[in-house]
Amino acid sequence: IDIMGKLSFVVADANKLRFAPIVKTTEPGIYELRGTVHDEKFDTFVWTPFNFEGFYYNIDDNVSTESLVIEKLNDRTIDDKMLVYSTKPARVEFEHKGWGNYEVVGFMAEKYFAGYPENTFGNSKGVSVLSDRILSKVLIDDDNKKSLFTGSLLALENGYSLKAAEVDVNGEKVLFELYKDGKLVDSGVVSKNGDYIYKADIGGAENVPVIAVHVSTVFRSSETDAVFVEGIFQISEDYLRVSQGDSFGKMEVSSISSSGITMKNEDSISLSKGDVIDLMGNVKFRVADASVLRFYPFVEIKTETGDQLNIEMPDALIAGRQAEILVTARNVSVGGVEVFVGTTSIGTTEYNGKLTFTPHREGSFTVTASRTGYVSGSKEVDVVAEGAQKLLLSVSPATVREGDQISIKVTDSVDKQPVAGADVYFGGKKIDKQTDANGTISHWVTTPGTYTINATKTGYEEGETVIEVLESVAQFTFSDLTVEPASVEAGTPVKIRVNVVNSGNVAGESKVELLVNNKSVDSKNVTLSPSESTAVEFSHTEDKAGTYTVEVGGLNKSYEVTEKAPFFSGIATLGILATAFVLLRKRRTD
């Protein structure tokens, strides 16, 4: 439930009311999930998912597994063995309820698979990968209904895809082919209301079901064959091995068994003012830069900016006639993309980015393309009856700003030919002229906002499109970030350079901020006219050895800082050279 801005309520899928406020993290960026603050007022020594959002929690089943406890705090110091992290496996329901339960465990604020109970996926014996001292990430657990046409692919994770290769003549069974990175690795015949299971070895655990797909319906007709999937589960074959005595950051594994994992700090931890302390994995402490001790645990999650998916297909389709959809990103075809018409999945694109389907209902629909790692794309289409003509509109330029003159072109939906003499309405107001012989008309836009453009003509269905008129602004883009040299001794500065260009249509000023390891260390202001560019330079010095990541304008580069060579080594070298020189001269004299 959207509350305001990025704040929402998530409500448990359960009979008992449970809900919690969350912050949406779908937009690209870095988000901090933190726990309750320890200070004079809130004397917090224990963190669980109920006061630290970073820890794993399943709100539907009310399952939590992780806790972090400070058993003793000595002023600003946590003595060794006094910070205790523990986690234990717990059973949660599969999203597809017919499969029952599986075991999950949160570990260092991430969700891992721990095992299967008895009689899961046909195994009479249970499976516990935690007993083998390994953990595997849960990649997919959903029960969304998806439709696969014969020959189409269902995209999974880790390079896997499942192909509905063939439906039997009775429409009762489907032949599945499983591919990994384009190579066939398994196949199997599944009846309706049956499960496709793929097993693999994970560490010391043998024949572990790593992929499960439930087939709810198999459909066969003279026109098309389809399979409806309602339940997908996948775990990673790449595992994390955990053994007693292993170190993760400042924590050491003190015990591990099928009942859980416990870790304690190896050495004392100093909570110095302004410090960010890496505890384990992505879990950290942030300490206030203040005389009064205040700190909290947190994890950072980064939502990357993926490539934008683009849908190429006709704007108008004819009911009962097969249509082709092409999905691309950066002008390259993208396979494994799930495509929806409205809320119904119609399948997944092939390796060439194409998918065919036949619409049967007339009306206006939103076609959506979605794949993990990409920004979803959408397109509005109309489905019309055989023989019907609809007006289609296109607007150029693609990006419209206040003060621009736009060109509106009107074509028919069947032959895509220009339509002359059409009336065009911009924001509900009729434009004085009609479209010319080329089906075009021009119009000046003066005010930012979202506008609907309509076109009408006797004998055609009305056409419509929506455009956004942007405000005239300065837009600063960054490129060619360099850090020189790539490796320096501690105390030696590096030169950081980045190019900045104003790609907007008005002059403006921008603050160019330099981040090193996610901390702001410097900034400069630049003022540029439209299309003007400049180079911005910084000089930065680090006194400690390590790897440092520089970020400017969303670009980043890393460089190495090495230990400074001891002064005496240089003196010793000079001494050796001087002694050699004296001996050489003496030998020549003798």
N, C-alpha and C positions, 0 to 999 in steps of 0.2 A: 504494500500500500504506500503510494507516494505521499509524503507529508509536506515537505518543502525543500526546494533545492535538491541536494543529493541525499537528504535524509528520508528514510523509508521505515516502515514497519514490516517485519517478516513474521508470518503467523504459521504455527506448526500445522502440518497435515495430520491432525490427531483429534480424537473426540474431546480431550481435555484442552482447555484454552491455554496456549503458551504463545507469547509473542515478544519481540524484542526490537529496539531501534537499531538500524544499521545504516552505514554510509555506502552509497553506490561507488564501486570502483571499476566500472566498465569503461569509462573514458581513459584515454592514454595518460599516464602520469605515475608518480610515486606516492603511495598512500601509507600513512603510519597508523597501525592498529596498536593501541596502547592499553595498559592495565591501570588499575587504581594507583594513585600517587601515595607514596609513603612520605609523610611529613609529621609535623608536630600535632596536627589536627587528626589526620587519618593515619593511625599507627599500623599500617598494613604490613604484614609479614608473610601472608599466604595469598597466592594467586592461582585461580582456577579459571575455566572458561566463563564463569559467572561474573568475574571482575577483570578479565583479561581476554579481549576479543580475539587475540592472536592464536590462542589455544584451540584445538579441535573440539567442536561441539555439534552434535546432530540434534537439531531442535525438534524434528518430527518424533524421534524415539526418546528424546530427553537423555541422551548419552554423552557423557564427558569422560575423558580418560587421563588428562594431564594435570599436574599441580607443581608449583614451585614454592618452596618454603625456606625462609631465613630462620634458622633455629636460634641463632645468636648474632646480634649486631653490636660490635664494640666501637662506639663513636662512629667513625666513617669507615670502619673496616669489618668485612665479613671474614672471620677466621676460616682456615682450611677445614673442609668437611662440614661447615655450618650452613652451606647453601645446598639444599636437597631438591632434586628434580625427580619426579616419579611418574610413570604412566603404566596403565594396565589395559589389556585388550577387553573389548566389550562387543556384544552382539547387536547388530543393527539390521533392520529389514532391507532387503533389496527393494529398489524402486518398483520392480515387477514383483508384486506381492506373492505370486505363485511359486517363487523360488525359495521363499522362507527367509533365513538369516545368513549372515556371514560375520566374521570377526574382523573388527577394525581397531587400530590403535593410533592415537596421536603421538607423534614423536618430533620433538623440537618444533612444534607449531605447524606440522604438516600431517596430512592424512595418509595412513599406510594400511595395506591389507595384512591381516595377521593369520587368517585361516578360515576353513570351512567346517561347520559342524557335520556330524554324521548324516548320511543320506542326502547330501547336496549334490545336484547334477549327476545323480546315479552312482555316486561313490558311497559304498556301505560304511567305509571308515572315514573318519574326519581327517582334515589336513591342517597342520599347524606349522606355518613357515617360521613363526616366532620361536618354536622349539628348536629349529635348525639355525637359530641366531641370525635370521635374515628378515628383511622387511621389503615389501613390494608396494609401489604406489598404486592407488585406485585411479584408473584413467577415465572410465565411463561407468556410470550407474544411472540409467534412465529408463522410463517406460513410455516415452512419447511414441505415438503411432507413426510409423513411416511406411510408405509404399514403395516397392521395388518392381519395376517392369523388367521382363526378361532381357538380359544383356546389360542392365544398369548395375552400378556399384554402390554399395553402402560404405562410406568412408569411416574407418576406425582410427585408432591412435597407433603411434609407433610404426607408421608405414604400412599398416594392414588395411585391406579393403575386402569386402565380401560381395561376390557377384552372384546374382540369381541367374544361373546359366540356362536352366530349362525347367518348364513345368510339365508334369506328365499329362497324358491325354485325358485322364479323368478329372484333372484339376484338384488332385488330392495331395500331391507331393511336389517338392521343389528340389532341384539339384543345386547345391551351393558350391562355389569355388572360392577358396580363401587365398588371397595374394598378399605377399609382403614385398614392398619395394618393386612391384610389378611382376614378381615371380610367383608361380603357383606353388603353394606349400601344403594344401589340404583340400579335400572335397568330401561332400557327404550329402545324402538324401534325407530330407526332413519332411514329415507329414504335418498337416495343419494341426495346431495346438501342440506341436512338438518343439524341441530345442536343438539347435546346432551348438555343439560343444567342441572347442579346440583345446587340447592339452599340451603342456610343455613342461620341461624340467626347470625348476628355479632353485639354483644352489643345490643343496642336498635333498630337496623335496622333489619327488618324481611324479610325473603325470598329474600336474596341477592344472585344473581348468583355468585358462587365462582369458578365454573369450567365450561368452555365452550369448546366444541370440534366440529369442522366442518368436516362433511363427504363429500368428493368430489365425490367419486366413490365407488360403491359396485360391486364386481365381483364374479361370480359363474361359476365353470366348473366341469367337471367330475373328475379332478385331485385335484383341490384346490379351496378354497374360500378365498377371500381377501377383505379387506376394506382399502381405501386410505383416510388418514386424512390430511387436509391441513388448519390448524389453531387451535391453542391451547391457552387458556387463563385461568390463575388460580391466585386467590388471597388467602391470608392466613386467616383462621378463628381465629387465635390468633391475637388480636388487641392491639393497644396502646391507652389508654385513656388519653386525654389531657383536662384539665379544667383550667379556669382562676385561677391564684394564684399558680399553680403547679410550682415547681422548677426543672430545668434541669441544673445541674452543677451550674454555677454562674448566670444563666439566669432564669427569672421568667416570666410566661405567663401573659401578661397584657391584652390581648384580644384574643378571638377565636370565629369564626362564620363560616358560610358556605362560606364567602368571604376570609377567611385566618386566619393566626395566627401571633401575634406579641409578642416578648419577649424582656425584657430589663434586664440589670444587676441589681441585688438586692443591691449589695454593690459596693464600689469603687474597681477597679482592678489596682494593682501595677505591672508595667512592669519592674521588677527588672532584672538586668544583668544575663544572662544565664538561665533564668527561662523558663519552659514549663508550660503553664497555661491551665488547663482544662476549656473550656468555656461552652460547652453543648454537650451531646452525645459524638461523636468521634471528634468534632471540637475543636482545640486547637490553642493557640498562642505560637510561638517559638520566644524568645527574644535573640538577639545576646549578647554574653559575651564581650561587648565593651563599651567604655565610650560614644560613639555616639549611640543614640537610633535607633535600627533597629529591626523590628519584622515582622512576617507574619503569617496568619492563615494556618492551615494544618489539614489534616486527614491522618490517617494511615490505610491501608488495608493489611490484612494478607492473603496470599494464602497458604493454608495448603498443606502438602504433603499427598496425598491420597494413598490408596493401589493400586498397579498395577493390572489392569485387564489382564488376560491371556486367550487366545483363544485356545481351544483344538478341532481340527478337522483334517481330512485328508489333506495332502499337495496337493493332486490331486483329483478332483471330476469328475464324469462322467455326461455329459450333459443328462438331462432327468431323472436322478436317484436321489431320495431323499437322502439328507445328514443331519447329526446331528451336531450341534455346541454346545459346552459346554464352558461357561465362568466362570472362577474362579478367586479368589483373596486370596492369602495365603492358597492355596489348599482347599478353601471353595467355594461352588457354590454360584453364585451371581445372584439373580433375578432382574427383572426390568432394565436390560441392553439393550440399543438400539444397534442393529447390522446393519452395512452397508456393502453392497457388492459394491465396487466402491463408487459412491455417492448416491446410492439408499438404503433407509432404508428397510430392509426385516422383521422388527418386533422387539419384545422385549422378552427377555428370561423369562421363567416361574420361579416360586419360586425355582425350582431345578437347575436353571442356564442353562437350555437346550432350544434350538430353532431348529426346522427343516425347511428346505427349499429345493426347487428343482431348480438347475441351468439349464438354457436353452441355454445360449450362450457359445461357446467355447472361450478360451483365458486365459490370466493371469489377476488376479484381486487382489485387496487389501481388505481384510475383516477387519473391524474396530469395536471395541466394546467401547461404551461410556456410562457413567452414572455419574451424578453429585456426587462429593465427592471422585471420583476415578481417577486414572491416566489411560487415554485411552490406550487400547491395540490394536495391529494390527498383521495381519498375511498374507503372500503372498500365494495365492493358484492358481492352474491351473485347468481349466475345459477342459477336453478332450472328444473326441467323443467315443461312445460305441465301445469297442474292442481295442481302442488305448492304447499303453503302453508309459509311460513317465518315465524318470529317475528322482529319488528323491535323494537329498543329505542331509546328516546330518554331523555336525562337532562337535567333542569333543576335549578338554573341552569346556564348554559353554562360559567361559571367556578366551580369548586368549591374551597373552602378547608376546612382542618381545622376541625371544629366546626359545619359547615353541615348542614342537613337537606336531602337531595336527594329529588326526585320522579322515579321511574322509570316510564315508560309503555311498555306492550307492545301492539303492533298486529300485524295479519296483513299479509303481503307483497303480497297481491293487491288487496284492497279498502281497505286501510289502516284497518280497523275495530278498535276496542279488543278485546283478548282478556282475558276475566275468568278467574279460577281458574288462572293460570299460576304455577308455582314460579319464584322469582327467587333467584339466588345472587350474593353480593357477595364478591369475592376468594376464591371457592371455598366460602364458608359460606352455607348456606341462610337466607334471611330468614324469620322465623317465620310471617308471614302470606302469603297469596296475593294476586294483583292483584284489585282490586275491579271493579265493573261498568263503570267507566270505563277499565279496563286499567291502573290506576296503583297504586303502592305507595310508601311513604316509608321512608327509611332515614337514620340519623345517621352521618356519617363523622367519625372522631376522629383519624386518623393520616395524615400526608402520604404520598404514594406513588402508584404506578400500579396500578390495579385493573381486573380483568376482571369484567364483569357478564354473567351468563348467564340465559336464560329458557327453561323447558321446559314442554311440555304435550302430552299424548297426541294424536296426529293432526297434529302440526306438527313441522317441522324446528327444531332448537334455534337460538335467536338469541343473539347475542353482541355486546357493545360494550366498549370500553376507555375509561376516564376517568383523568384525572390529578388527584389531590387536592393542592392547593398548600399550602405552609406559610403560616401567617398572618404577613405581613410588611408593613412600611411601603413604599409605592410613591410616589415623588416624580415628578411630571410638571411640565413647564415650558411656559409660553405667554406671548404678548404681550411679546416682547423689543423694547425701544425703545432707540435711541441718539439723544440730543439734545445740541446741534444736529447736523444732518447734515453740516455743513461748518464747520470751525474753523481759525483760524490756528495755526501751530506754537507750542507752549507753552501753549495754552488747553485746559482740561479739557473732556471730554464727560461727560454723565450717562448711565449705562447702567442700565436697569431691566428686571426680569423677574418674572413671577408664578410662584409655586411652590405646588403643592397636593399634599397627601398623599392619594392615591386608594386607599391600602391600608386594611386593617381593624385595624391596631394603630398606636400612636404610634411615632415614630422620628426619628432625626437624619440629616441629609444635608449633605455638603460641596458647596456651590455654587461651582464654579470658573469664573473668567473667563479666557478665552483670547483673545489678540490675535495675529492672523497665526500661529495654531497654537502660540503660546507661552503658558504659564501665567503670568499677571501678578498675580493676586489671587484670594482665595477667602474665603468666609464660611460658617459653619455655621448651619443652621436646624433647629429641633426643632418638629414639628407633630403634632397629634393627627389621628385619622382624619377625612377630609373638610375639615380645616383648611387655609387658604391664607394666604399672605403675599407681600408684594412685597420683593424683594431689590435693593438699589441699590449701584452702584459708581461711582467717579469715576476717570477715566483720562486721562493726558496723554501726547501724543507730541510730540517736538521736531523731527522731520523731516517734510517734506512728502511726501505719498503717499496711497495708498488703503489703509485698514486694515479688516480683517474681524474683527468681534467674535463670539465664540461662547460661549454659555452653555446648558448642558443640551441640547446637540444643535441648538439654534436659532442662527442667525447673521444678522448685519446688517453692512453696510459703511458707512463714512463717510470723508469727504475731509479731509485736513489740507493747508492751503495755506501758502505761504511767508509768514513774518511780515513785515508792512509795515515798511520801514526807518524808524528813529526820525526821521531828518532830514526825511522827507517830511511828517510831522505838524508839525514845527517850521516847515517852509516854508509849509504851509497856514495856520498861525496867523499867520505874518509877513505873508502876502498879505492876510489879512483885516484885520489891524491897520493896514497901510498904506492900504487902501481906506477904513477908517473915518476915519483922520486926514485924507485928501484930501477926503472928503465933508464933514467938519466945516469944513475950511478954505474950501471952496467956498461953504458956507452963510454963513460969516462975511464973506466978500468980497461 
